[in-house]
């Protein structure tokens, strides 16, 4: 593990959650993209997980406090259980979640840059994620003005007063401009497709609804939902790729619904600048496109017993159901279920669950 630190220039004011948040970045190249994020990231601690060849040097611009882990570090820390962390895949970011000791995590890819709102102002994506996480969610009753806790918004007529306090927000899912988050078939038929639509809105995803979580612009309360944020193994050498973040999202949403926590989506936007070869993506996604029609009904039907009072217990229960029901679809899911159990084992070893939040919320 490499470390580096250079004291940043003094900036008036104290950044939100400066000592309570880590920024996790999976990387295959030098992190020059951080220069565009310097005004927003320089006061925060970075955890960089190097993907691919560990002998390849990764340059981090001066002025950032960081830890840099490569595959050798993963093997050294996890031993034979290191196989649960995807290789040659951005899902390696899960290792950053594992070794972080902060309450919150923000993760971003190295092909993502600062976006601008319609007025031309640069968007501080991290600040918006923090605002999302520090405000409550409303998963049990939809508010037609979206997030009622935003400035200028409120609860509408007919919204139950008993639900207006809201519940803790576990996940803040941000969006992107420019290169859309298309699957390979859509990339092939819409090669020039771009997302230029900026929607100034944040909403809580209702209880019982799944969503396709993208990991390139994501923040979460690690103390609440960290053990469910397992992105893999769905990378190099596996039968499926590019579904790692969505798998984590489905597991996370089912658990948040059970525990009585919220997931927000919408603002903030980032600018995505890289379009990956659609034919390469198609090769990675082929099984996923086929299996998706089985995976969504599976997660829609997952039920967690009342005995599942921690995220770890919930996740182990989901792994059992994966093995029992999806293992019939393909033996790969037996391997995935075992990796889920391994993940919880290493999570608890590195993060003893002495004060793990318990639930679920009753009466909802």
N, C-alpha and C positions, 0 to 999 in steps of 0.2 A: 504494500500500500504506500502510495506517495502522498505527501501532504505539502501544502503551500499556503503562505499567507503574506500579504502585503497590506499594511494599513490603508484603508481608503481615505480619500479626501473628506474633509469635514463638510457635512451638509446640514443645514438648519432642520431641526425637528428630528424626532425619533421614528424610524420606520415601524409600521405595524408588525407586531409579533417578531421583532428582530431576533430575540433569543429563544423563540419557541417554534421556529420553522426551518426546515431544511429544504433545499432545492435539489431534486434528484434528476440527473441527466444521463441517459445512456449515450455512449459515444463510440464512433468508429473512426473519427477524424479529429484533427485539432479543433479546439473550440473557439475559433475566431468569431463565431456568431454571438458570443457573449459581449462583444464590444457594443453591439446595438442595444443590449439589455443593461449595460453598465449603470445607467442612472437609477434603475429599478432593482438590480440584483446585488450591487456591490457591498451592501451591508449584511447580506445573508450568507450563511454557510452552505457550500455546495458539496454534494456527494456525487461524484462522477463514476459511473460504472463502465469501464472500457470493454467493448465487445470485440470478439475476434482475437487476433494474434497478440498475446501479452507482451511480446518483445518490441512491438511497434510503439514508438514514442508518441504521446499525445501532448500537444502544447496547450497550456491554459494561459490566457492573457494575464499579465501582472495586475495586481490590485484586488484579486479575489481570494477569499479564504476557502480552502477546499480539501477534501480527501479524494484520492484517486485509487480506485480498486480495479484490478484486472482479473483474468481468469485464474491466475495462480493464487491470488488472494482469496478468491471464492473457494478454491480447493483447500487452501490452508485452513480457512476458518470453518468450513462445513465438512471437510473430509469426504468420506464416501457418499455423503448425502448431497454433495454439490451438484449431482446430476439433476436435481429438481429445478435448478436455475437454467433457463434456456441459454443456448450458445449460438453466436452469430444471429442474434435476434434482439430487437429492442426490449423484449420481455426480460432481459437481464436487469432492467431497472428494479425489479422486485428485490434484488439483493440490496439495493440502496434503502428500500423501505425497511428491510430486515435489520440493517446495522444503524439506522438512524435512532437517535434517542430523544427526538423532539416530539412535541405534541401534534404538530401539523407538518404536512409534506406537500410541496408543489412539484410537479414533474413536467418536463418539457423536452421536446426533441431538438437535436442540433440543426435541423433544417427549418426552424421556426423563428420568426423575427417579429419585431414590434409592429403592430398594425396601427392604423389611424382611423379615428371615427369620422363620420361624415363632415365634421367641421374642419378636419385636417389635424386635429390634436392627437398626439401619440397616446396610445392606450397603455396604462399601467396594469397589465393583466394580473400580476401578482396581487396588487392592492385590491382589485375587484374580487378575486378569489377569496381573499381574507375577509372582505365584507360579507360575501356569501356565507362563509363558514361561521362567522360570528353572529349572524342573524338566524332567527328560527326558520323552520320549514313548516309547510302545511300539507302533509301528504294525505290527510284523512277527509279533506273537503276542499274542492277546487275553488280558488278565488279568481273571478273573471277579470280582475285587474292584475293578474299574475302575482308577483311577489308583493304582498301588502306591507312589508317592512321597508321597502325602498322609499327614499324621499319623494314625496309627491303622490304616493300611492296609499291605499288603505283597504280595509275590508269593505265589501259591498253589502248592501241590504240583503238580508236572508242568510248571512254567514253566522253560524252558531257562535254565541259568545263563549261557550265552554271550550271552543277549539282555537280561540284567537291568540292564546299564549304561544301556540305552536310547539314544536319539538326540536331537539338539537339537530343541526345540519351535519351530516357525516361526510358528504361528498359534494364538491362543486365541480361541475363538468362544463368546461369552456368550449367555445366554437372557433372557427377559423375562416379566414378570407383567402381568396386566390385559389389554390389547388384544393378541390373538394376531396372529402374522405370517401372516395368511390371504391366499390369492389371492382375486381378485374373485369368482369363482363361489362359493367357500366363504363369503365375506362375505355374499353375497346370501341364501344358505340358512341361515346361522347369524348373523343380525345382532346377536344378544345374546350371542354366544359370548365367553367370557372365560377366560383362563388363570390359574387360582388354585392350580395344583399346583406346589409347590416341591420339587424333587428335589435332595438334598444329594449331588451326585455330579459328578465330572469323569472323562471317559474319552478315550482316544486313538481317533480314527477309524481303523479298520484300513486297511492298504495295499490299494489296489484298490477301495475304496468311495468313492463320491462323496457329497456332502451339499449341501443348499440353504443356502449361507452367507448370513446376514443381516448387513448392514453397520452396524446401529444400535448394536451393543454388541460391539466387535471390537478385538482388539489383535494385533500381529504384530511379529516381529523384522525390522525394515526392512533390516538388513544382509544377512539371509539371503534373504528372499522379496519384498522391496520392489518389484523390477521387474515382478513378476507381479500386483501389486495395482492393476490398471487397471479402473476402474469405468466403462466407457463406450466409445464414445458410444451410449448407449441412453436418451436423454432427449428433450427437446422437439424436435419436428420429425423424429424418427426413426420407423421402422415398429414399434418395440417399446419398451416402458418397463417399469420395475420388475423388470428382470432383470439390472441392472448388477452388483449385489453377487453374485448367483448365478453370473454369467458369470466374474467374478473368482475366485469360490470354486472353480469347476470347473477353471479353468486352474491355479490355485494348488495344488489337491490333486493333479492329475496331475504337476505339477513336483515337489512335495514327495515324492511316491511315488518318482519317478525319482532325486531327489537323496539320498534316505534321511533325510528330516526328518519330524517329526510335526506333526499338527494335533489340538488338544484342543477338546472341546466340553462344555458343561454350565455349572457355576458360572463366573462370577457372574451373578446376575439383576439386571436393572434394572426400573423401573416405566414402562411405556409408556402414555401418557395420551391419544393421539390416534387416532381412527378416521377414516380417509380415506373419502370418498364411494365406495362400491363400484361405482357406475355409471361414475364417472370412471376408477377403476382398471381396470374391464373394458375400457374403450376403449384404455387404455395396454397392457394385457396380452393383448389378443385374439390377436395373432400369436404372442406368446410361448407361450400355452397350446397353440396348434396346433403350433408348432415344437418344443416341449419333447420331444415323442415322438421327434424326430429328433436333438435335441441331446444327450440323455443317452446313446443308443447311440454317438454320435460320440465323446464324451469317454471312454466305456468302452473304446473301441477305439484311442484315441490311443496311439501308441508313440513313444518318443523314443530316437534312436540314442545309442550310447555317446559319440559325438563332442560331444553336448550336455553340456558340463561346467560351464556357468554358467546361471543363471536366464535371462539375456538370450538365450543360444543356444536354450534350451528354448522360450522364448516365441516367438521368431522361427519355430522349427520348427512350433509349434502354429498360428501364423498362416498358414503355408504350407498346412497340412492343412485349416484352415478354408476357405481360398480354393478348394482343390482339391475338397473334398467338400461343404461347406455352401454354397458358391457356386452349386451346382446347385439347391439348395433355394430360394434367393432371391438376387438381386443384392446385397441389403443386406449379406450376409455377405462379399462382396468388399470393400465399403467398410469393414466392421468389421476385416477382416484387414489392410487398409492402415493403419487407425488404430492397430492393435496395433504395427505396424512403426514408425510415427511416434512412438508412446509410448516405445518402447525408444530411439529416436534422441535424443529430448529428455531421457530419463532419463540416458543416458550423457553427454550434454553437461553437465547440471547435477550429475551424480554420477559422475565418472570412475571406471570399474570397475577401478582399479589393484589393489585388494585383494579383489576379488569372490570369495566362497566358491566352491570348485569341488567337483565330485562327478561321478557319483553314488557313493554308498556301495557298495562291492563286497561280494559274498558274501551279500546279503540277498535 
